[in-house]
Amino acid sequence: MNCIIRPLASKDELFLWEMLYQALYVPEGQLALPHEAIHLPELARYVQGWGQPGDCGFLASDETTGQPVGAVWLRLLKNENKGYGYVDDDTPELSIAVLPEYRGQGIGTDLLNCLVASGYKHSSISLSVSEGNPAFRLYERFGFEVVSKNAGSLTMKRDY
Ligand SMILES: CC(C)(COP(=O)(O)OP(=O)(O)OC[C@H]1O[C@@H](n2cnc3c(N)ncnc32)[C@H](O)[C@@H]1OP(=O)(O)O)[C@@H](O)C(=O)NCCC(=O)NCCS
């Protein structure tokens, strides 16, 4: 499939909620979380009110059908809103997901390439990934390094 990648806009918030759900890691043999889980404050903060100053990201869609298939986004989460991948007040956290039927075809890589080429104003970005999530390999290829580990989750950071 050929995809088109464009910057995220406020109107994409609904799709980002779906992407937030798709980004939740479910270890093999475990049941997926209910969809409502994304409205828990610790998850909703990644997407709620998308389009605030500093929000930045890209959306991939199927060139033929126009259907959105994946997204990568950055948000600075600090103070009472710290996220799972918090490292400091100047480092936004990265989230990424591709719809299940489109995974493993290079779309996540294309999204990350767009993001790192976009000249985002912060000097580093961070993320949280569960141990065992295959996405870890993708992050390593993009130069993310583990900076801490806590209860099965790894915090990774990449300098811009
Ligand atoms: C992670 C993800 C965005 C990557 O997008 P993609 O289009 O599948 O990635 P690409 O095809 O460009 O690159 C392949 C890499 O993606 C990762 N990947 C592929 N399928 C994956 C899956 N089902 N779950 C997690 N990561 C996956 C692997 O690192 C893979 O590298 P490898 O071939 O060395 O194993 C996508 O697979 C996904 O949405 N996974 C589920 C959500 C998730 O885990 N998000 C990250 C939370 S921290």
The ligand as an ORCA input file, in Angstrom:
! r2SCAN-3c Opt
* xyz 0 1
  C       5.041      0.022     16.611
  C       4.344      0.339     15.288
  C       3.836      1.774     15.310
  C       5.394      0.241     14.178
  O       4.757      0.510     12.940
  P       4.955     -0.498     11.713
  O       4.395      0.144     10.510
  O       4.438     -1.824     12.103
  O       6.577     -0.535     11.665
  P       7.546     -0.789     10.439
  O       6.939     -1.782      9.500
  O       7.996      0.497      9.881
  O       8.809     -1.387     11.205
  C       8.813     -2.695     11.685
  C       9.128     -2.626     13.150
  O       7.969     -2.233     13.875
  C       7.867     -2.975     15.071
  N       6.661     -3.781     14.980
  C       6.188     -4.492     13.940
  N       5.019     -5.087     14.265
  C       4.764     -4.737     15.535
  C       3.696     -5.014     16.445
  N       2.662     -5.790     16.113
  N       3.740     -4.466     17.665
  C       4.761     -3.668     18.021
  N       5.798     -3.361     17.206
  C       5.787     -3.899     15.979
  C       9.131     -3.838     15.165
  O      10.110     -3.073     15.849
  C       9.521     -3.972     13.731
  O      10.880     -4.137     13.611
  P      11.481     -5.614     13.374
  O      11.046     -5.965     12.001
  O      12.931     -5.439     13.554
  O      10.826     -6.493     14.385
  C       3.172     -0.625     14.983
  O       3.681     -1.935     14.800
  C       2.130     -0.640     16.059
  O       1.189      0.136     16.023
  N       2.262     -1.533     17.046
  C       1.314     -1.652     18.118
  C       1.315     -0.411     18.980
  C       2.618     -0.199     19.696
  O       3.250     -1.136     20.172
  N       2.993      1.089     19.761
  C       4.179      1.492     20.473
  C       3.864      1.667     21.914
  S       5.315      2.119     22.825
*
